[in-house]
């Protein structure tokens, strides 16, 4: 479902930041509500299914792969190969990035091959000819096994409104055509615009009888009725399958969220997350604003909105999910929780209260809390809605120890915001210090992989509730910190660790630091007197504004990396960053490239009209570095282009690209997220390999489109 009228960015911002439609508000003097979590009632492995996006990916690198991977994404729905519906978001083009980030399924909205919305209806024969072409492209694609065909989108409103029998015949014809070309194809449908019980029964009956059952059942949840009726929809659908003798299909709600008030609002989005995870179904956030920003979870390509943190918390649930009982099944306060027995850690993500502008009190009641000990330690974090602006990240709401009585612990919380989401981390009562400031990232709260583990033993001297161990004789141990910073620049990463005497290990140890998916350095860690003595080693690293992933990895089969990790501190610092203005007289402009004035640009000028032909280039001359190696290049740019596509709904933003070459070498293509205005200058960071001394860096685009307007570049070493 799309907005039927064109929406500009400013209007979108006001919609998302607007008041959420309210259920009846509780009196100000009402007793605290109660959210009950039962750690003894496992509901199975986390599906993480709610982390899906409709047109959430724009192009390679749009959004930044770092912000995508941190969410543990599962499903994305994208436009058809070479489809005309949008300027970007081609399923086959974004698939490599999505798969690298850990994504599972890529749904292809096949009718997006048409330009207009509602889709041009040129007859079934015309559509079948296009289905042939699209399906053959999928068959030839290396990610073929990850695609799911969606042959019809909202057929109850488009092409077949009031004509169910016509849709059923077309479904069979198109289904059989796809399978004739791709015998292993997974096909999803019917993709109704809302839950339609009678029509779903008719559809499944027909599909069963004609051997054209969907492999994934899809419909949309875009209305107010979701909050009160989701469980009824789910139960009714499963009962239809059972009554027809159909084996249960995976369910994908591949468009969810209302047209205003939900996207980017943590307190509302958690209600979808909780219900979908409880039902173990998939879901994709609806497309109401612009493509390529994870449906308002990301802004400026690498900076998180408040909603992003909710999904990050959701993706960090490990172990098994457990039963959560909200104050009322159809109410606004909802939650999802998991217990990781091996890690001795439980996590609860919750939120939602109306009116969203108000506050509320609730008691989080944890049953069977003795799974963690006679007393438990809780840290409670919150994140507020930020609209389409970058979020400052989570803040600490409460921290403390809570005794269990009859196996139950109660965590009272007051003054919670209705539009916010909250994250409770429960551990054994082993804390020695407070968790620390928001710029401190405790290792035991981070995602850990391989042989890394948290044991809650008898060690002393650590910060927080414990630490991460398991690095000795391992090449798999990894502690993955997700950090946020407000601006491009240098930051001190302070890693606190212990490295006591260990048979066969050298006195000095080291770990491998991986930044945003690329190995950065092997960090030397001097030995400590014993395993209860802690030391901090600091590395000065250049970080882009927004989200970064800092992985601390074991890398050697012996014990040279045998350490315990306590936390990572992130603090802004200074460093050498050299700026080169695009309009500087020493640069070389080719063809149509020209210096233009704009008061919003640094220095009041920029270079535009780069590209749309091989001769139209901007070359920075004299980019000088002291030593050969890889450097971070911060590109200041503007891109307000709107492109072809459907003309009567969401803005069709274009993510321009530039082919960037160093010293005349092979060019590397980089996409630049649309800045929603020609005087909105943003930055993106591109890695470049430079020679010692003076270098040239050329921006070009030999294709039919232009590169972005370039304001400046800044050069910084990745680590100082």
C-alpha positions in Angstrom: 0.0 0.0 0.0 1.4 3.4 -1.0 0.5 7.0 -0.3 -1.8 8.0 -3.1 -0.5 11.6 -3.2 3.1 12.8 -3.7 4.7 13.5 -0.3 7.7 15.8 0.1 10.3 15.2 2.7 9.2 18.0 5.0 5.6 16.7 5.1 6.9 13.2 5.8 8.9 14.4 8.7 5.8 16.0 10.3 3.8 12.8 9.8 6.3 10.5 11.4 6.8 12.9 14.3 3.0 13.4 14.7 0.7 12.2 17.3 0.0 8.5 17.3 -3.7 7.5 17.1 -4.6 6.9 20.7 -6.5 4.2 22.5 -8.3 5.3 25.6 -5.8 6.9 28.0 -5.5 5.6 31.5 -6.3 8.1 34.3 -3.2 9.9 35.7 -3.8 8.2 39.1 -4.1 4.7 37.7 -2.0 1.9 39.4 1.1 0.8 37.5 0.4 -1.7 34.7 2.1 -5.1 34.8 4.2 -6.7 32.0 4.9 -10.3 33.0 7.8 -12.3 31.6 8.1 -16.0 32.4 11.7 -17.2 32.0 10.5 -20.8 32.5 8.1 -20.8 29.5 10.2 -21.1 26.3 8.5 -20.3 23.0 11.3 -21.4 20.8 14.2 -20.0 18.9 14.0 -16.3 18.0 12.8 -15.7 14.4 13.7 -12.0 14.2 11.1 -12.0 11.5 9.8 -8.4 12.2 13.1 -7.0 10.9 12.0 -6.7 7.3 11.7 -3.8 4.9 9.6 -2.8 1.8 12.0 -0.8 -0.5 14.2 -0.3 2.6 17.3 -0.8 0.4 18.1 1.6 -2.3 21.5 0.7 -3.9 24.7 -0.9 -3.0 25.7 0.9 0.2 22.3 2.7 0.6 21.8 2.4 3.5 25.3 1.7 4.8 25.9 -2.0 5.3 27.0 -1.4 8.9 23.6 -0.2 10.0 21.8 -3.0 8.2 24.0 -5.9 9.5 23.6 -4.8 13.1 19.9 -5.5 13.0 20.1 -9.2 12.0 17.9 -8.5 9.0 15.7 -11.4 7.7 13.4 -10.3 4.8 13.4 -7.4 2.4 10.8 -6.8 -0.4 12.2 -4.9 -3.4 11.2 -3.8 -6.9 11.3 -6.2 -9.9 14.6 -6.5 -11.9 14.9 -3.4 -14.0 11.4 -2.3 -12.9 10.1 1.2 -13.6 8.2 1.7 -10.4 11.1 3.4 -8.6 14.5 4.8 -9.6 16.3 2.4 -7.2 15.8 -0.7 -5.1 16.2 -3.4 -7.8 16.0 -6.7 -6.0 18.9 -8.3 -7.9 21.2 -5.2 -7.4 20.7 -5.0 -3.6 20.9 -8.7 -3.0 24.7 -9.0 -2.6 24.7 -6.4 0.2 21.6 -7.9 1.9 23.2 -11.4 1.9 26.5 -10.1 3.2 24.6 -8.5 6.1 23.1 -11.9 6.9 19.7 -11.4 5.2 17.6 -14.5 4.5 14.9 -13.8 1.9 14.5 -11.2 -0.9 10.9 -10.8 -2.1 10.5 -9.5 -5.6 7.4 -7.3 -6.2 7.0 -8.3 -9.8 4.3 -5.8 -10.8 6.8 -3.1 -10.0 8.0 -3.7 -13.6 5.3 -1.2 -14.5 5.9 2.5 -14.0 2.7 3.7 -12.6 0.8 3.2 -9.4 -1.8 1.7 -9.4 0.0 -0.6 -11.8 -0.6 -0.1 -15.6 -3.1 -2.8 -16.6 -2.1 -3.7 -20.2 -3.6 -7.2 -20.0 -2.4 -10.5 -18.7 -0.6 -11.4 -21.9 1.6 -8.3 -21.6 2.3 -9.1 -18.0 3.2 -12.7 -18.8 5.8 -11.5 -21.3 7.4 -9.4 -18.6 7.2 -12.3 -16.1 9.2 -14.4 -18.6 12.0 -11.9 -18.7 12.1 -11.3 -15.0 12.1 -14.9 -14.1 14.9 -15.7 -16.5 17.0 -12.9 -14.9 16.4 -14.5 -11.4 17.4 -17.9 -12.7 20.7 -16.5 -13.9 21.4 -14.7 -10.7 23.9 -16.1 -8.2 21.5 -15.4 -5.3 18.7 -17.3 -7.0 17.9 -19.5 -3.9 17.2 -16.4 -1.8 14.5 -14.9 -4.0 10.8 -15.2 -3.4 8.5 -14.2 -6.2 5.5 -11.9 -5.3 3.5 -12.0 -8.6 0.6 -9.8 -7.4 0.5 -6.9 -5.0 -2.8 -5.9 -3.4 -4.9 -7.6 -6.2 -8.0 -6.9 -4.2 -7.5 -3.2 -5.0 -5.5 -3.4 -8.2 -6.5 -5.2 -11.4 -9.0 -7.5 -9.7 -11.0 -5.3 -7.3 -14.4 -7.0 -6.9 -13.3 -9.8 -9.2 -11.9 -12.6 -7.1 -12.5 -15.3 -9.7 -10.5 -13.3 -12.2 -7.6 -13.0 -9.8 -7.7 -16.8 -9.1 -7.4 -17.6 -12.7 -4.6 -15.1 -13.2 -2.8 -16.4 -10.1 -2.8 -20.0 -11.6 -1.6 -18.8 -15.0 1.3 -16.6 -13.6 2.3 -19.2 -11.0 2.5 -21.9 -13.6 4.5 -19.7 -15.9 7.1 -18.8 -13.2 7.5 -22.5 -12.2 7.9 -23.5 -15.9 11.0 -21.3 -16.1 12.2 -21.7 -12.5 11.1 -25.1 -11.2 12.5 -24.4 -7.7 10.8 -21.0 -7.4 9.2 -20.0 -4.1 6.1 -17.9 -4.8 4.3 -15.7 -2.3 0.7 -14.6 -2.2 -2.1 -13.6 -2.4 -0.7 -10.3 -0.9 -4.1 -8.8 -0.1 -4.1 -5.2 1.1 -5.6 -6.3 4.4 -6.7 -9.5 6.2 -9.7 -10.9 4.2 -10.8 -14.2 5.8 -13.4 -15.2 3.2 -11.2 -14.4 0.2 -8.3 -16.2 1.8 -10.3 -19.3 2.2 -11.5 -19.1 -1.4 -7.9 -18.5 -2.6 -6.4 -21.4 -0.6 -9.2 -23.7 -1.7 -8.6 -22.9 -5.3 -4.8 -23.0 -5.0 -5.0 -26.4 -3.3 -7.3 -27.8 -5.9 -5.1 -26.5 -8.8 -1.7 -27.3 -7.3 -0.7 -23.7 -7.1 -0.4 -23.1 -3.3 1.9 -20.3 -2.3 5.1 -21.3 -0.6 4.8 -18.2 1.6 1.4 -16.7 2.5 1.3 -12.9 2.5 -1.0 -10.1 3.3 -0.7 -6.5 4.7 -1.4 -5.0 8.1 -1.7 -1.3 7.7 -4.7 -0.3 9.8 -5.7 0.4 13.3 -7.3 -3.0 13.6 -3.9 -4.7 13.8 -3.5 -3.7 17.4 -6.7 -5.3 18.6 -7.2 -8.1 16.0 -3.7 -9.4 15.0 -4.1 -12.6 17.0 -7.6 -13.2 15.6 -6.2 -12.8 12.1 -3.4 -15.2 12.7 -5.5 -17.8 14.5 -8.2 -17.6 11.8 -5.7 -18.1 9.0 -4.2 -21.1 10.7 -7.6 -22.6 11.2 -8.4 -22.1 7.5 -5.2 -24.0 6.6 -6.1 -26.8 9.0 -9.7 -27.1 7.8 -8.5 -27.4 4.2 -5.8 -30.0 5.0 -3.0 -27.6 4.0 0.4 -27.9 5.6 1.2 -24.6 7.4 2.9 -22.0 5.3 5.4 -19.5 6.5 3.5 -16.1 6.9 5.0 -12.8 5.8 3.2 -9.6 6.5 5.3 -7.9 3.9 3.8 -4.4 4.5 3.1 -3.3 8.1 2.7 0.0 9.8 0.2 2.8 9.4 0.7 5.7 7.0 1.5 8.1 9.8 2.7 7.8 13.4 4.4 4.4 13.3 7.5 4.5 11.2 10.5 5.5 13.3 8.5 5.6 16.6 9.9 3.0 18.9 6.9 2.8 21.2 4.6 1.9 18.3 7.0 -0.3 16.4 7.6 -2.5 19.4 3.9 -3.5 19.3 4.4 -5.0 15.8 7.7 -6.6 16.8 6.2 -8.3 19.9 3.2 -9.7 18.1 5.1 -11.0 15.1 7.8 -12.6 17.1 5.2 -14.3 19.4 3.5 -15.7 16.2 6.9 -16.5 14.6 6.0 -14.7 11.4 8.0 -12.3 9.1 7.1 -8.7 8.5 8.3 -5.8 6.3 7.9 -2.2 7.4 5.7 -0.4 4.9 6.9 2.1 2.4 5.3 5.5 3.3 8.2 7.9 2.9 11.4 7.4 0.8 13.3 4.3 -0.3 16.7 3.3 0.9 16.5 4.3 4.6 15.2 1.1 6.1 11.8 2.7 6.3 12.8 5.6 8.5 15.1 3.6 10.8 18.1 5.3 9.2 18.8 8.9 8.2 21.7 10.4 6.4 22.6 6.8 5.4 24.6 5.8 8.5 22.9 7.5 11.4 20.2 5.8 13.4 16.8 7.2 14.3 15.2 6.1 17.5 13.4 3.3 15.8 16.6 1.7 14.7 17.7 1.0 18.3 14.5 -1.0 18.9 15.4 -3.4 16.1 19.0 -3.5 17.2 17.8 -4.7 20.7 15.5 -7.2 19.1 18.3 -8.6 17.0 20.4 -9.1 20.1 17.9 -11.5 21.7 19.7 -14.9 22.1 18.8 -18.3 23.5 15.1 -18.9 23.3 12.2 -16.5 23.4 10.0 -16.8 26.5 6.3 -16.0 27.2 5.4 -12.4 27.7 2.0 -11.4 29.1 1.0 -7.8 28.5 -1.6 -5.9 30.6 -4.1 -6.8 27.9 -3.7 -8.8 24.6 -4.9 -6.0 22.4 -3.5 -3.2 24.5 -0.7 -0.8 23.5 1.9 -2.0 26.0 3.7 -5.0 24.5 7.0 -6.8 24.8 9.2 -9.6 23.7 11.8 -11.4 25.8 14.4 -14.2 25.6 16.5 -16.2 28.0 20.0 -17.3 27.1 20.7 -20.0 29.6 24.3 -20.5 28.5 25.0 -16.8 28.9 22.9 -16.6 32.1 21.3 -13.5 30.6 17.7 -12.5 29.9 16.6 -9.6 27.8 13.2 -7.9 27.6 12.2 -5.3 25.0 9.0 -3.5 25.5 7.1 -0.2 25.1 3.9 1.4 23.8 1.4 3.5 25.7 -1.3 5.9 24.6 -1.4 8.8 24.4 2.1 8.6 23.1 2.8 12.1 24.4 2.2 11.1 28.0 4.0 9.0 30.5 3.1 5.8 32.3 4.3 3.5 35.1 4.7 -0.2 34.9 6.0 -3.2 36.9 8.1 -5.6 34.9 7.4 -8.9 36.7 9.8 -11.7 36.0 8.7 -15.2 36.8 11.2 -18.1 37.3 13.9 -15.5 37.8 15.8 -18.0 39.9 17.2 -19.2 36.5 19.6 -16.3 37.0 20.0 -16.5 40.8 18.4 -15.7 44.2 18.8 -12.0 43.3 19.1 -10.5 39.8 20.7 -7.4 38.5 18.8 -5.3 36.0 19.9 -2.5 33.7 17.1 -0.7 32.0 17.7 1.4 28.9 15.4 3.6 26.9 15.3 5.2 23.5 13.1 8.0 22.4 11.6 8.8 19.0 13.7 11.2 17.0 11.5 11.5 13.8 13.8 11.6 10.8 16.7 13.1 12.8 19.6 11.1 14.2 19.0 9.7 17.6 21.5 10.3 20.4 21.1 6.6 21.2 19.9 4.8 24.3 20.1 6.2 27.8 20.1 4.5 31.2 16.7 4.5 32.9 17.4 2.4 36.0 20.0 0.0 37.4 19.7 -2.1 40.5 19.6 -5.5 42.2 16.2 -7.2 42.8 15.5 -10.1 45.1 13.3 -12.9 44.0 10.3 -14.0 46.1 8.6 -17.3 45.2 10.9 -17.3 42.2 9.6 -13.9 41.0 11.4 -10.6 40.7 9.6 -7.2 40.2 11.3 -4.2 38.5 9.1 -1.1 39.1 9.5 1.6 36.5 8.0 5.1 36.5 7.7 8.0 34.1 8.1 5.9 30.9 7.3 7.7 27.7 4.6 6.3 25.5 6.5 6.8 22.2 9.7 5.3 23.6 10.9 1.7 23.8 12.8 0.1 26.6 15.4 -2.7 27.0 15.9 -4.6 30.2 19.1 -6.8 30.6 18.9 -9.3 33.5 21.9 -11.1 34.8 23.0 -12.8 38.0 23.7 -10.4 40.9 27.4 -10.1 40.1 27.8 -6.4 39.5 30.8 -4.6 41.0 30.1 -1.2 39.5 27.4 0.6 37.6 27.2 0.0 33.8 28.8 3.3 33.2 28.1 6.3 30.9 26.4 5.8 27.5 29.8 6.0 25.8 30.9 2.8 27.6 30.0 -0.5 26.0 30.1 -3.4 28.4 31.5 -6.6 26.8 29.0 -8.9 28.6 26.1 -7.0 27.0 27.6 -7.1 23.5 26.9 -9.8 20.9 29.4 -12.6 21.4 30.3 -15.4 18.9 32.5 -18.4 18.6 34.1 -19.6 21.8 33.6 -16.3 23.5 31.5 -16.7 26.7 30.3 -15.1 29.9 30.5 -17.4 32.9 29.8 -15.2 36.0 32.6 -16.8 38.1 34.6 -15.6 41.0 36.9 -13.0 39.4 37.2 -9.5 40.8 38.1 -6.1 39.6 35.9 -6.0 36.5 33.3 -3.3 35.7 29.6 -3.9 35.4 28.2 -7.4 35.9 31.1 -9.5 34.5 33.3 -9.8 31.4 33.9 -11.9 28.3 36.4 -14.8 28.2 37.2 -17.7 25.9 39.8 -16.1 23.7 42.7 -18.5 24.5 43.5 -21.1 21.8 40.7 -19.8 19.6 40.3 -18.3 16.2 36.6 -17.9 16.6 36.0 -15.8 19.8 34.5 -12.5 18.9 32.9 -9.6 20.9 30.9 -7.3 18.7 30.3 -3.8 19.9 27.9 -1.5 18.2 28.7 2.1 18.9 27.4 5.5 17.8 29.1 8.8 17.4 27.6 12.2 16.5 30.1 13.4 13.8 32.8 12.2 11.5 36.2 12.3 13.2 38.7 10.7 15.5 37.7 8.8 18.6 39.7 7.0 21.3 38.6 3.4 21.6 39.7 2.3 25.1 39.6 -1.4 25.5 39.7 -2.6 29.1 41.1 -6.2 29.5 43.0 -8.6 31.7 45.8 -10.8 30.5 47.2 -12.7 33.4 49.9 -15.4 33.4 48.9 -18.4 31.3 50.9 -21.5 30.5 52.2 -21.4 27.0 51.1 -17.8 26.4 53.5 -14.9 25.9 53.5 -12.1 28.5 52.2 -9.6 25.9 49.0 -10.5 24.1 47.0 -9.0 21.2 43.6 -9.1 19.6 42.4 -8.2 16.1 40.2 -5.2 15.7 37.7 -5.3 12.9 35.9 -2.0 12.1 32.7 -2.0 10.0 33.5 -5.4 8.4 37.2 -4.8 7.6 40.2 -5.7 9.7 41.8 -2.6 11.1 44.7 -3.5 13.3 46.1 -6.1 15.7 46.0 -4.3 19.1 48.9 -5.0 21.4 47.8 -5.7 25.0 50.6 -5.8 27.6 50.2 -8.6 30.1 48.7 -7.9 33.5 49.9 -9.2 36.9 47.0 -11.6 37.3 43.5 -12.2 35.9 41.9 -9.8 38.5 44.1 -7.0 37.4 42.8 -4.9 34.5 44.4 -2.5 32.0 43.2 -0.2 29.3 44.8 0.2 25.9 43.6 3.0 23.6 43.6 3.2 19.9 42.8 6.5 18.0 40.4 5.5 15.2 38.5 7.5 12.6 34.8 6.8 12.8 32.0 8.0 10.5 29.1 9.8 12.0 26.5 7.4 13.2 26.7 3.7 13.7 29.9 1.6 13.6 30.6 -2.0 14.5 33.8 -2.7 16.4 34.6 -6.4 16.6 37.3 -7.6 19.0 38.4 -10.9 17.6 40.7 -13.8 18.4 42.9 -14.6 15.5 45.6 -17.2 16.5 45.3 -20.9 17.2 47.7 -20.5 20.1 47.4 -18.3 23.2 48.9 -15.1 22.1 45.3 -13.7 22.2 44.3 -15.2 25.6 42.6 -12.2 27.2 39.4 -11.3 29.1 37.4 -8.3 27.9 35.7 -5.9 30.2 34.4 -3.0 28.2 35.0 -0.5 25.3 35.0 3.2 25.9 34.5 5.6 23.0 35.6 9.3 23.4 36.0 12.0 20.9 39.5 13.3 20.3 41.5 15.3 17.8 43.5 14.1 14.8 44.9 15.2 11.5 42.1 15.6 8.9 43.1 17.5 5.7 40.4 19.3 3.8 40.4 19.9 0.0 37.6 22.2 -1.4 36.1 21.0 -4.7 36.2 24.6 -6.1 39.9 25.1 -5.3 41.9 26.7 -8.2 44.4 23.8 -8.3 41.8 21.2 -9.2 41.0 20.2 -12.7 37.4 20.5 -14.1 36.6 18.6 -17.3 33.7 19.1 -19.8 30.5 20.4 -18.2 31.8 20.3 -14.6 31.6 23.8 -13.2 32.0 25.8 -10.0 28.7 27.1 -8.6 27.7 29.2 -5.7 25.5 28.1 -2.7 25.6 29.7 0.7 24.9 26.4 2.3 28.2 24.9 0.9 31.4 25.2 2.9 33.1 28.3 1.5 29.9 29.1 -0.4 30.8 27.1 -3.5 30.7 23.6 -4.9 31.3 21.8 -8.1 28.3 20.5 -10.1 27.4 19.0 -13.4 29.9 16.1 -13.0 29.1 13.1 -15.0 26.4 12.3 -17.6 29.4 11.7 -19.9 33.0 10.4 -19.5 34.5 13.8 -20.1 32.7 15.6 -17.3 34.9 15.2 -14.3 36.2 16.8 -11.2 39.9 16.0 -10.3 41.3 16.9 -7.0 45.1 17.5 -7.4 47.7 17.5 -4.7 46.0 15.3 -2.2 49.0 14.7 0.0 49.7 12.0 2.6 52.9 11.1 4.5 52.8 7.3 3.8 51.2 4.9 1.3 48.1 3.1 2.5 44.4 3.1 2.9 42.7 6.4 4.0 39.2 7.5 4.9 37.9 10.1 2.4 34.9 12.0 3.7 33.0 13.4 0.8 30.8 16.4 1.4 28.0 16.5 -1.2 24.4 17.4 -2.0 21.9 15.4 -4.1 18.3 16.4 -4.4 17.4 14.7 -7.6 14.0 13.1 -8.1 13.6 10.6 -10.8 11.2 8.7 -13.0 8.7 6.3 -11.5 5.1 6.4 -10.3 4.0 10.1 -10.3 1.3 10.1 -7.7 2.8 9.0 -4.5 6.1 8.9 -2.4 9.0 11.0 -3.8 11.1 9.0 -6.2 14.5 9.9 -4.9 17.6 9.1 -6.9 20.8 7.9 -5.2 23.4 9.4 -7.6 26.7 7.6 -7.9 30.3 8.6 -8.8 33.1 6.4 -10.2 36.1 7.5 -8.1 39.6 6.8 -9.2 43.0 7.5 -7.6 46.0 8.5 -9.7 44.3 7.4 -12.9 43.8 3.8 -11.7 40.7 1.6 -11.8 37.5 3.4 -10.7 35.4 2.3 -7.7 31.7 3.1 -7.8 30.2 4.7 -4.7 26.5 5.6 -4.3 25.4 8.8 -2.5 22.2 8.8 -0.5 19.8 11.5 -1.6 20.0 14.5 0.7 16.4 15.6 0.1 17.4 19.0 -1.2 20.1 20.6 -3.2 21.3 22.8 -0.4 21.3 20.0 2.1 25.0 19.0 2.4 25.8 15.6 4.0 28.8 13.4 4.2 29.7 9.9 3.3 32.9 8.1 3.9 34.8 6.2 1.1 38.0 4.3 1.5 40.8 5.2 -0.9 44.3 3.8 -1.4 46.8 6.6 -1.7 50.5 6.7 -2.5 53.0 8.6 -0.4 53.2 12.2 -1.4 50.8 13.9 -3.8 47.8 12.1 -5.4 45.0 12.8 -7.7 41.4 11.7 -7.0 38.9 11.9 -9.8 35.1 11.9 -9.6 33.3 10.8 -12.8 30.2 9.2 -14.1 30.3 8.0 -17.7 26.7 6.8 -17.6 23.5 8.8 -18.4 23.2 10.3 -14.9 25.1 12.9 -13.0 27.3 12.4 -10.0 26.3 14.4 -6.8 27.4 18.0 -6.4 30.7 17.9 -4.5 31.5 20.4 -1.8 34.8 19.0 -0.5 36.8 15.9 0.5 38.6 15.3 3.8 41.4 12.8 4.1 42.2 11.0 7.4 44.2 8.0 8.3 42.0 5.1 9.6 44.0 4.7 12.7 46.5 7.1 14.3 
